[in-house]
């Protein structure tokens, strides 16, 4: 079994959307992988997902109602095989916490059609289209990651 944690800044938009999408993608392929998410900051800890993120997921058949934001804990590295972050700022933050040998990467690095170093941009200050764009990105990266796990 593997365990993957998806990380963004506040754990109310990108990483919970990615968690929900990736979990379903892996389940549909019969892959036994535990998926969770967190933020590098804790100011939203305990809060539900952003309403726009929830609505975007729901419009596409995903259920994110049970999500509650939490802050990434460096102790989790011992229990996670892979930590996937949404952007370079969070990549730097997580890598500063990471022990030697921890596998920390950009989530979109698993999307074969994304350019090298591609990020999942934060839609928090954008309109609804930003959330739809994020959903498209996390679906593509989730499919790529599922294929990677099947092959490895």
Backbone as a chain_set.jsonl record, in Angstrom:
{"seq": "XXXXXXXXXXXXXXXXXXXXXXXXXXXXXXXXXXXXXXXXXXXXXXXXXXXXXXXXXXXXXXXXXXXXXXXXXXXXXXXXXXXXXXXXXXXXXXXXXXXXXXXXXXXXXXXXXXXXXXXXXXXXXXXXXXXXXXXXXXXXXXXXXXXXXXXX", "coords": {"N": [[0.844, -1.184, 0.0], [0.455, 2.261, -0.65], [0.89, 5.665, 0.397], [-0.24, 8.881, -0.156], [0.135, 12.365, 0.059], [-1.402, 15.395, -0.666], [-0.615, 18.777, -1.164], [-1.283, 22.192, -0.594], [-1.567, 25.73, -0.052], [-3.556, 26.588, 1.959], [-5.279, 24.444, 2.22], [-7.943, 24.445, 1.375], [-8.79, 24.748, -1.212], [-7.159, 23.911, -3.761], [-5.569, 21.523, -2.982], [-7.497, 19.902, -1.55], [-9.372, 19.52, -3.609], [-7.787, 18.106, -5.408], [-7.249, 15.865, -3.832], [-9.796, 14.616, -3.61], [-10.371, 14.058, -6.31], [-8.117, 12.499, -7.09], [-8.318, 10.338, -5.318], [-10.72, 9.091, -6.192], [-9.973, 8.455, -8.85], [-7.874, 6.61, -8.456], [-9.227, 4.592, -7.035], [-11.077, 3.77, -8.98], [-9.378, 2.488, -10.721], [-8.595, 0.382, -9.256], [-6.44, 0.611, -7.535], [-4.674, 0.361, -4.551], [-4.29, 2.77, -2.629], [-3.763, 5.163, -0.173], [-5.022, 8.4, 0.202], [-4.572, 11.734, 1.153], [-4.797, 15.193, 2.249], [-3.35, 18.46, 2.854], [-2.443, 21.718, 4.144], [0.221, 24.136, 3.874], [0.014, 26.228, 5.566], [-1.789, 26.999, 8.591], [-4.093, 28.507, 9.006], [-6.694, 27.995, 8.119], [-7.431, 25.679, 9.345], [-9.599, 23.076, 10.251], [-11.754, 24.122, 8.911], [-14.323, 23.85, 6.349], [-14.052, 22.931, 2.84], [-13.479, 25.487, 0.406], [-16.348, 27.172, -0.794], [-16.667, 27.56, -3.554], [-14.913, 25.704, -4.622], [-16.108, 23.337, -3.693], [-18.569, 23.505, -5.06], [-17.73, 23.371, -7.726], [-16.584, 20.812, -7.801], [-18.899, 19.294, -7.186], [-20.517, 19.845, -9.413], [-19.294, 18.275, -11.251], [-19.639, 15.719, -10.398], [-18.321, 14.921, -8.073], [-17.815, 14.49, -4.525], [-17.142, 16.576, -1.966], [-17.896, 17.221, 0.565], [-17.207, 16.26, 3.15], [-14.676, 17.141, 3.728], [-12.217, 18.677, 5.804], [-10.085, 21.294, 6.519], [-6.552, 21.099, 7.19], [-3.299, 21.447, 8.675], [-0.136, 20.698, 7.268], [1.982, 18.336, 8.772], [5.292, 17.872, 9.663], [6.003, 15.388, 10.753], [4.53, 13.586, 9.365], [5.923, 12.717, 7.141], [7.142, 10.279, 7.65], [5.089, 8.518, 7.321], [4.175, 8.799, 4.749], [4.501, 8.008, 1.341], [4.785, 9.622, -0.802], [4.727, 13.059, -1.393], [2.868, 15.513, -2.775], [2.854, 18.642, -4.207], [1.177, 21.747, -4.979], [2.295, 24.085, -6.097], [5.347, 25.997, -6.757], [6.111, 27.633, -4.573], [4.97, 26.34, -2.345], [6.248, 23.929, -2.705], [8.922, 24.57, -2.085], [8.533, 25.227, 0.631], [7.634, 22.773, 1.743], [9.756, 21.085, 1.13], [11.726, 22.211, 2.753], [10.951, 21.265, 5.216], [11.259, 18.579, 4.915], [12.687, 15.343, 5.535], [15.845, 13.842, 4.657], [15.759, 12.112, 1.609], [13.0, 12.078, 1.312], [10.187, 11.944, -0.83], [9.166, 14.452, -2.639], [7.249, 16.309, -4.784], [6.098, 18.357, -7.572], [2.658, 18.276, -8.224], [1.592, 18.417, -10.837], [3.64, 17.381, -12.292], [3.112, 14.829, -13.002], [1.362, 14.949, -15.075], [1.393, 14.205, -18.338], [1.074, 15.985, -20.429], [1.529, 18.497, -19.484], [3.656, 21.359, -19.248], [7.148, 21.245, -18.271], [7.706, 21.79, -14.835], [5.207, 22.844, -14.365], [2.539, 24.334, -12.571], [-0.281, 24.073, -10.295], [-2.365, 26.612, -10.297], [-3.387, 28.959, -7.748], [-6.75, 29.335, -7.219], [-8.138, 30.979, -5.508], [-8.495, 33.813, -5.426], [-9.67, 34.254, -7.806], [-12.367, 34.04, -10.232], [-15.147, 31.746, -10.753], [-14.281, 30.286, -13.009], [-11.583, 29.848, -12.592], [-11.571, 27.783, -10.702], [-12.715, 25.732, -12.166], [-10.715, 25.434, -14.078], [-8.647, 24.526, -12.409], [-9.734, 22.064, -11.646], [-9.677, 20.654, -14.101], [-6.896, 20.497, -14.443], [-6.115, 18.975, -12.161], [-7.472, 16.613, -12.648], [-6.162, 15.685, -14.955], [-3.513, 15.382, -13.982], [-4.008, 13.477, -12.018], [-4.817, 11.247, -13.527], [-2.414, 10.779, -14.895], [-0.723, 10.192, -12.72], [-1.963, 7.873, -11.744], [-1.504, 6.127, -13.871], [1.297, 6.074, -13.758], [1.641, 4.826, -11.239], [0.486, 2.345, -11.787], [2.3, 1.369, -13.633], [4.616, 1.192, -12.156]], "CA": [[0.0, 0.0, 0.0], [1.141, 3.541, -0.67], [0.139, 6.775, 0.957], [0.096, 10.115, -0.842], [-0.451, 13.585, 0.613], [-1.439, 16.53, -1.582], [-0.407, 19.957, -0.327], [-1.324, 23.553, -1.122], [-1.294, 26.694, 1.006], [-4.506, 26.591, 3.067], [-6.033, 23.192, 2.214], [-9.373, 24.649, 1.183], [-9.115, 24.814, -2.646], [-6.466, 23.016, -4.688], [-5.21, 20.184, -2.495], [-8.657, 19.03, -1.321], [-9.93, 19.127, -4.907], [-6.909, 17.051, -5.924], [-7.453, 14.673, -3.003], [-11.066, 13.983, -3.982], [-10.238, 13.546, -7.675], [-7.128, 11.426, -7.118], [-8.865, 9.173, -4.609], [-11.655, 8.406, -7.088], [-9.221, 7.924, -9.995], [-7.149, 5.416, -8.019], [-10.222, 3.565, -6.712], [-11.63, 3.256, -10.237], [-8.363, 1.633, -11.331], [-8.305, -0.714, -8.349], [-5.148, 0.818, -6.873], [-4.815, 0.466, -3.106], [-3.466, 3.897, -2.211], [-4.44, 6.106, 0.713], [-4.787, 9.766, -0.243], [-5.063, 12.795, 2.012], [-4.293, 16.502, 1.853], [-3.055, 19.406, 3.929], [-1.898, 23.002, 3.724], [1.446, 24.539, 4.569], [-0.426, 27.141, 6.614], [-2.855, 26.442, 9.417], [-5.139, 29.48, 9.316], [-8.024, 27.463, 7.787], [-7.579, 24.366, 9.989], [-10.932, 22.755, 10.745], [-12.795, 24.685, 8.054], [-14.654, 23.067, 5.153], [-13.508, 23.37, 1.571], [-14.036, 26.703, -0.176], [-17.645, 26.891, -1.422], [-16.521, 27.489, -5.013], [-14.284, 24.411, -4.9], [-17.158, 22.335, -3.486], [-19.55, 23.594, -6.139], [-17.098, 22.881, -8.949], [-16.52, 19.354, -7.678], [-20.255, 18.745, -7.253], [-20.982, 19.953, -10.799], [-18.631, 17.227, -12.028], [-19.92, 14.419, -9.816], [-17.461, 14.606, -6.931], [-18.353, 14.912, -3.233], [-16.108, 17.055, -1.059], [-18.55, 17.748, 1.762], [-16.631, 15.838, 4.43], [-13.325, 17.678, 3.905], [-11.891, 19.724, 6.768], [-8.702, 21.715, 6.303], [-5.57, 20.853, 8.243], [-1.942, 21.875, 8.348], [0.825, 19.62, 7.095], [2.858, 18.082, 9.922], [6.503, 17.199, 9.186], [6.047, 14.001, 11.233], [3.823, 12.752, 8.396], [6.826, 12.156, 6.145], [7.411, 8.882, 7.994], [3.921, 7.714, 6.939], [3.779, 9.101, 3.37], [5.468, 7.606, 0.326], [4.879, 10.675, -1.799], [4.059, 14.315, -1.058], [2.702, 16.25, -4.021], [2.464, 20.024, -3.919], [0.498, 22.405, -6.084], [3.085, 25.149, -6.715], [6.752, 26.057, -6.348], [6.242, 28.199, -3.226], [4.701, 25.266, -1.387], [7.305, 22.934, -2.89], [10.053, 25.019, -1.254], [8.158, 25.132, 2.052], [7.572, 21.368, 2.156], [11.118, 20.535, 1.069], [12.463, 22.683, 3.94], [10.54, 20.409, 6.34], [11.413, 17.164, 4.563], [13.928, 14.63, 5.844], [16.591, 13.35, 3.502], [15.155, 10.968, 0.934], [11.55, 12.22, 1.144], [9.779, 12.143, -2.21], [8.314, 15.639, -2.7], [7.225, 16.755, -6.181], [4.936, 19.095, -8.046], [1.6, 17.36, -8.639], [1.426, 18.401, -12.296], [4.741, 16.655, -12.944], [2.56, 13.561, -13.463], [0.543, 15.196, -16.263], [2.332, 14.138, -19.455], [0.863, 17.095, -21.362], [1.872, 19.768, -18.837], [5.066, 21.714, -19.414], [7.992, 20.984, -17.105], [7.577, 22.797, -13.783], [3.851, 23.399, -14.332], [1.9, 24.416, -11.266], [-1.73, 24.248, -10.204], [-2.469, 27.964, -9.733], [-4.361, 29.162, -6.684], [-7.93, 30.013, -7.757], [-8.847, 31.622, -4.405], [-8.852, 35.2, -5.731], [-10.244, 34.281, -9.146], [-13.778, 33.671, -10.34], [-15.458, 30.317, -10.852], [-13.511, 29.631, -14.066], [-10.319, 29.402, -12.007], [-11.798, 26.49, -10.059], [-12.895, 24.759, -13.247], [-9.379, 25.203, -14.632], [-7.934, 23.679, -11.444], [-10.286, 20.705, -11.755], [-9.123, 20.047, -15.314], [-5.48, 20.201, -14.177], [-5.946, 17.878, -11.202], [-7.913, 15.374, -13.289], [-5.082, 15.234, -15.843], [-2.396, 14.911, -13.157], [-4.452, 12.25, -11.351], [-4.735, 10.171, -14.519], [-0.995, 10.508, -15.105], [-0.194, 9.532, -11.526], [-2.515, 6.52, -11.714], [-0.749, 5.345, -14.859], [2.644, 5.9, -13.189], [1.571, 3.812, -10.183], [0.229, 1.055, -12.427], [3.545, 0.957, -14.314], [5.708, 1.016, -11.19]], "C": [[0.888, 1.247, 0.0], [0.248, 4.577, -0.01], [0.669, 8.062, 0.352], [-0.606, 11.277, -0.148], [-0.312, 14.698, -0.415], [-1.442, 17.814, -0.759], [-0.538, 21.243, -1.143], [-1.101, 24.501, 0.058], [-2.249, 26.544, 2.201], [-5.365, 25.355, 3.195], [-7.542, 23.401, 2.142], [-9.765, 24.704, -0.299], [-8.415, 23.703, -3.424], [-6.21, 21.622, -4.135], [-6.424, 19.334, -2.131], [-9.356, 18.622, -2.619], [-9.113, 17.976, -5.474], [-7.079, 15.761, -5.136], [-8.693, 13.907, -3.447], [-10.943, 13.33, -5.361], [-9.274, 12.365, -7.719], [-7.657, 10.174, -6.432], [-9.815, 8.384, -5.523], [-10.913, 7.751, -8.262], [-8.512, 6.626, -9.618], [-8.107, 4.279, -7.679], [-10.781, 2.941, -7.983], [-10.655, 2.316, -10.94], [-7.968, 0.464, -10.427], [-6.963, -0.598, -7.649], [-5.365, 1.097, -5.389], [-3.849, 1.523, -2.578], [-4.311, 4.788, -1.314], [-4.044, 7.514, 0.3], [-5.362, 10.728, 0.788], [-4.479, 14.113, 1.542], [-4.098, 17.384, 3.07], [-2.566, 20.709, 3.31], [-0.619, 23.306, 4.465], [1.13, 25.524, 5.686], [-1.617, 26.568, 7.358], [-4.024, 27.361, 9.679], [-6.538, 29.016, 8.967], [-8.312, 26.122, 8.474], [-8.982, 24.209, 10.581], [-12.063, 23.266, 9.881], [-13.107, 23.746, 6.889], [-13.947, 23.646, 3.929], [-14.196, 24.671, 1.13], [-15.319, 26.354, -0.945], [-17.542, 26.768, -2.939], [-15.862, 26.176, -5.429], [-15.309, 23.29, -4.759], [-18.152, 22.323, -4.64], [-18.978, 23.054, -7.448], [-17.003, 21.365, -8.925], [-17.904, 18.739, -7.871], [-20.799, 18.777, -8.682], [-20.397, 18.854, -11.685], [-18.714, 15.856, -11.362], [-19.027, 13.986, -8.668], [-18.094, 15.146, -5.654], [-17.216, 15.302, -2.295], [-16.647, 17.556, 0.264], [-17.855, 17.404, 3.082], [-15.247, 16.442, 4.694], [-13.272, 18.745, 4.995], [-10.4, 20.019, 6.63], [-7.823, 21.374, 7.5], [-4.201, 21.27, 7.737], [-1.024, 20.668, 8.255], [1.745, 19.544, 8.311], [4.094, 17.34, 9.424], [6.635, 15.75, 9.658], [5.376, 13.053, 10.239], [4.74, 12.151, 7.346], [7.096, 10.678, 6.398], [6.29, 7.957, 7.518], [3.475, 7.937, 5.496], [4.89, 8.665, 2.424], [5.748, 8.735, -0.648], [4.104, 11.886, -1.306], [4.059, 15.162, -2.327], [2.151, 17.637, -3.724], [1.946, 20.7, -5.182], [1.341, 23.465, -6.789], [4.489, 25.184, -6.127], [6.946, 26.657, -4.96], [6.018, 27.125, -2.17], [5.716, 24.133, -1.518], [8.518, 23.299, -2.035], [9.747, 24.848, 0.233], [8.179, 23.689, 2.541], [8.975, 20.75, 2.133], [11.975, 21.011, 2.238], [12.15, 21.819, 5.161], [10.971, 18.961, 6.16], [12.733, 16.575, 5.036], [14.611, 14.185, 4.553], [15.882, 12.134, 2.912], [13.652, 11.052, 0.759], [11.238, 12.533, -0.32], [8.731, 13.26, -2.254], [8.405, 16.189, -4.121], [6.034, 17.666, -6.436], [3.906, 18.087, -8.561], [1.494, 17.274, -10.157], [2.594, 17.737, -13.013], [4.269, 15.295, -13.457], [1.632, 13.719, -14.672], [1.481, 15.215, -17.472], [2.195, 15.288, -20.453], [1.204, 18.464, -20.764], [3.347, 20.092, -19.089], [5.852, 21.433, -18.13], [7.852, 22.13, -16.112], [6.197, 23.413, -13.667], [3.261, 23.306, -12.934], [0.376, 24.332, -11.414], [-1.919, 25.611, -9.542], [-3.575, 28.063, -8.686], [-5.562, 29.941, -7.237], [-8.647, 30.89, -6.732], [-9.322, 33.035, -4.745], [-9.436, 35.359, -7.13], [-11.733, 33.971, -9.088], [-13.927, 32.166, -10.471], [-14.639, 29.597, -11.907], [-12.173, 29.132, -13.538], [-10.446, 28.046, -11.347], [-12.015, 25.385, -11.092], [-11.554, 24.421, -13.879], [-8.558, 24.292, -13.72], [-8.437, 22.246, -11.545], [-9.727, 19.987, -12.979], [-7.665, 19.634, -15.08], [-5.319, 19.013, -13.237], [-6.468, 16.561, -11.767], [-6.809, 14.818, -14.192], [-3.9, 14.689, -15.04], [-2.759, 13.61, -12.439], [-4.387, 11.06, -12.298], [-3.276, 9.784, -14.767], [-0.366, 9.787, -13.927], [-0.697, 8.1, -11.436], [-1.753, 5.614, -12.689], [0.665, 5.071, -14.354], [2.639, 4.799, -12.13], [1.305, 2.421, -10.751], [1.516, 0.499, -13.046], [4.693, 0.661, -13.362], [5.231, 0.2, -10.017]], "O": [[1.962, 1.249, 0.603], [-0.962, 4.4, 0.124], [1.875, 8.307, 0.346], [-1.786, 11.19, 0.191], [0.768, 14.915, -0.966], [-2.178, 17.931, 0.221], [0.02, 21.365, -2.234], [-0.506, 24.108, 1.061], [-1.795, 26.388, 3.335], [-6.107, 25.216, 4.167], [-8.32, 22.661, 2.745], [-10.955, 24.707, -0.614], [-9.018, 22.669, -3.711], [-6.597, 20.635, -4.76], [-6.397, 18.129, -2.379], [-9.873, 17.51, -2.722], [-9.668, 16.991, -5.962], [-7.056, 14.676, -5.715], [-8.645, 12.691, -3.637], [-11.361, 12.188, -5.553], [-9.584, 11.337, -8.322], [-7.457, 9.065, -6.927], [-9.723, 7.16, -5.614], [-11.206, 6.61, -8.619], [-8.546, 5.654, -10.373], [-7.831, 3.123, -8.0], [-10.942, 1.723, -8.059], [-11.082, 1.434, -11.684], [-7.112, -0.344, -10.787], [-6.404, -1.605, -7.213], [-6.151, 1.97, -5.022], [-2.742, 1.212, -2.139], [-5.444, 5.129, -1.657], [-2.866, 7.791, 0.074], [-6.494, 10.562, 1.243], [-3.749, 14.155, 0.552], [-4.603, 17.105, 4.157], [-2.31, 20.787, 2.108], [-0.394, 22.794, 5.561], [1.891, 25.641, 6.646], [-2.364, 25.751, 6.82], [-4.88, 27.035, 10.502], [-7.503, 29.59, 9.472], [-9.34, 25.501, 8.202], [-9.478, 25.074, 11.301], [-13.216, 22.888, 10.088], [-12.264, 22.945, 6.487], [-13.331, 24.71, 3.989], [-15.36, 24.907, 1.453], [-15.362, 25.354, -1.662], [-18.249, 25.964, -3.545], [-16.209, 25.601, -6.461], [-15.375, 22.397, -5.603], [-18.53, 21.261, -5.135], [-19.671, 22.359, -8.19], [-17.307, 20.706, -9.919], [-18.065, 17.779, -8.626], [-21.468, 17.837, -9.111], [-20.944, 18.545, -12.743], [-17.963, 14.943, -11.706], [-18.984, 12.804, -8.327], [-18.822, 16.138, -5.688], [-16.425, 14.455, -1.881], [-15.942, 18.239, 1.006], [-17.913, 18.187, 4.03], [-14.703, 16.266, 5.784], [-14.154, 19.598, 5.097], [-9.569, 19.111, 6.625], [-8.27, 21.36, 8.647], [-3.978, 21.423, 6.536], [-1.118, 19.736, 9.054], [2.222, 20.563, 8.81], [3.962, 16.276, 8.819], [7.323, 14.961, 9.01], [5.625, 11.848, 10.268], [4.372, 11.161, 6.713], [7.261, 9.908, 5.452], [6.505, 6.76, 7.332], [2.499, 7.33, 5.056], [6.068, 8.92, 2.672], [6.821, 8.798, -1.248], [2.965, 11.763, -0.856], [5.112, 15.484, -2.877], [1.115, 17.785, -3.076], [2.242, 20.278, -6.3], [1.122, 23.724, -7.973], [4.789, 24.507, -5.144], [7.85, 26.242, -4.234], [6.786, 27.015, -1.215], [6.01, 23.451, -0.536], [9.075, 22.446, -1.344], [10.591, 24.385, 0.999], [8.684, 23.408, 3.628], [9.33, 19.979, 3.025], [12.867, 20.284, 2.676], [12.995, 21.66, 6.042], [11.043, 18.202, 7.127], [13.776, 17.225, 4.952], [13.993, 14.164, 3.488], [15.461, 11.236, 3.642], [13.068, 10.18, 0.116], [11.953, 13.302, -0.963], [7.56, 13.038, -1.946], [9.492, 16.497, -4.608], [5.098, 17.74, -5.64], [4.265, 17.143, -9.264], [1.325, 16.186, -10.707], [2.54, 17.549, -14.228], [4.957, 14.672, -14.265], [1.168, 12.724, -15.229], [2.278, 16.141, -17.618], [3.11, 15.535, -21.239], [1.169, 19.474, -21.467], [4.184, 19.191, -19.137], [5.283, 21.391, -17.039], [7.875, 23.3, -16.495], [6.02, 24.399, -12.951], [3.462, 22.326, -12.216], [-0.171, 24.497, -12.504], [-1.66, 25.753, -8.347], [-4.568, 27.338, -8.741], [-5.409, 31.08, -7.676], [-9.67, 31.492, -7.058], [-10.438, 33.413, -4.387], [-9.669, 36.48, -7.585], [-12.282, 33.679, -8.026], [-12.966, 31.412, -10.321], [-14.323, 28.419, -11.738], [-11.679, 28.099, -13.989], [-9.523, 27.235, -11.423], [-11.56, 24.255, -10.916], [-11.282, 23.259, -14.182], [-7.86, 23.395, -14.194], [-7.638, 21.309, -11.531], [-9.343, 18.82, -12.887], [-7.254, 18.544, -15.478], [-4.485, 18.14, -13.478], [-5.963, 15.498, -11.408], [-6.553, 13.613, -14.19], [-3.348, 13.644, -15.386], [-1.908, 12.738, -12.271], [-3.947, 9.979, -11.907], [-2.946, 8.6, -14.839], [0.436, 8.872, -14.112], [0.067, 7.2, -11.086], [-1.407, 4.479, -12.36], [1.175, 3.961, -14.505], [3.522, 3.941, -12.117], [1.839, 1.432, -10.25], [1.776, -0.702, -12.981], [5.637, -0.042, -13.722], [6.0, -0.06, -9.092]]}, "num_chains": 1, "name": "protein.A"}
